[in-house]
């Protein structure tokens, strides 16, 4: 019985061609879509890094993440790395 139900669910999901999205648009209570006013959006990286990552690759990962967002064809986001900071927020 469980196997049959699993097959039915898989077939349903495979045949479903509804739209899929990987983001959520945020709006105000009046329906206005929120957007960044000024770009590029500045960012800093804490110079302490992540102590659980011994090879400092977390810095490269952060830069790669921002670059990935900039390379999304439908995104209009631009980011600017402003350097390292000892400050924590």
Phi and psi in degrees as a GROMACS rama.xvg file:
@    title "Ramachandran Plot"
@    xaxis  label "Phi"
@    yaxis  label "Psi"
@TYPE xy
-63.7246  -38.8991  UNK-2
-65.0966  -42.1746  UNK-3
-63.7988  -43.4961  UNK-4
-63.2681  -41.3312  UNK-5
-61.5671  -41.656  UNK-6
-64.822  -40.6088  UNK-7
-63.7186  -43.694  UNK-8
-62.9231  -45.2423  UNK-9
-61.6896  -44.0267  UNK-10
-63.7418  -39.875  UNK-11
-62.7529  -48.2693  UNK-12
-64.4639  -37.2255  UNK-13
-68.6586  -31.0718  UNK-14
-89.6834  -14.3299  UNK-15
-73.8856  124.882  UNK-16
-117.623  31.241  UNK-17
-70.3669  161.368  UNK-18
-67.8061  144.495  UNK-19
-124.519  144.382  UNK-20
-140.911  152.207  UNK-21
-111.666  25.7382  UNK-22
-150.048  166.418  UNK-23
-129.966  128.249  UNK-24
-82.0998  132.283  UNK-25
-101.152  130.818  UNK-26
-128.048  158.555  UNK-27
-77.5164  176.002  UNK-28
-65.2389  -18.9589  UNK-29
-93.8452  2.11833  UNK-30
93.1176  2.58552  UNK-31
-76.4429  128.798  UNK-32
-75.6116  131.475  UNK-33
-79.3828  136.962  UNK-34
-144.439  156.951  UNK-35
-71.3334  133.546  UNK-36
-78.6626  -47.9972  UNK-37
-109.726  136.916  UNK-38
-130.55  152.563  UNK-39
-74.2912  156.61  UNK-40
-85.3977  119.029  UNK-41
-76.1278  147.806  UNK-42
-145.881  151.348  UNK-43
-120.395  160.97  UNK-44
-121.758  133.219  UNK-45
-66.9252  127.878  UNK-46
-67.4795  -17.2693  UNK-47
-71.4017  -23.8967  UNK-48
66.1725  -156.914  UNK-49
-114.251  113.373  UNK-50
-60.5742  -23.0154  UNK-51
-79.0086  -5.26384  UNK-52
-111.378  102.218  UNK-53
-73.1846  -21.9315  UNK-54
-99.7878  12.3539  UNK-55
61.7376  19.6665  UNK-56
-71.6876  -10.9593  UNK-57
-61.8402  -31.2214  UNK-58
-66.4779  -42.9959  UNK-59
-65.2185  -37.0899  UNK-60
-65.0736  -39.258  UNK-61
-65.124  -46.2416  UNK-62
-60.7559  -42.3435  UNK-63
-63.9427  -35.7208  UNK-64
-65.2095  -45.0069  UNK-65
-65.327  -38.6577  UNK-66
-64.7827  -37.0274  UNK-67
-62.2789  -43.8436  UNK-68
-61.8806  -40.5847  UNK-69
-65.8501  -27.4311  UNK-70
-87.9416  -0.577632  UNK-71
-70.9075  120.699  UNK-72
-55.6605  -35.3746  UNK-73
-90.4251  -1.87684  UNK-74
-90.6584  145.52  UNK-75
-112.12  13.3269  UNK-76
-76.7031  139.507  UNK-77
-131.238  140.102  UNK-78
-124.515  152.004  UNK-79
-133.355  119.129  UNK-80
-76.0738  121.596  UNK-81
-102.787  5.37196  UNK-82
115.832  -175.325  UNK-83
-89.397  152.988  UNK-84
-142.891  143.356  UNK-85
-83.8023  -8.82794  UNK-86
-72.1382  145.159  UNK-87
-119.23  140.286  UNK-88
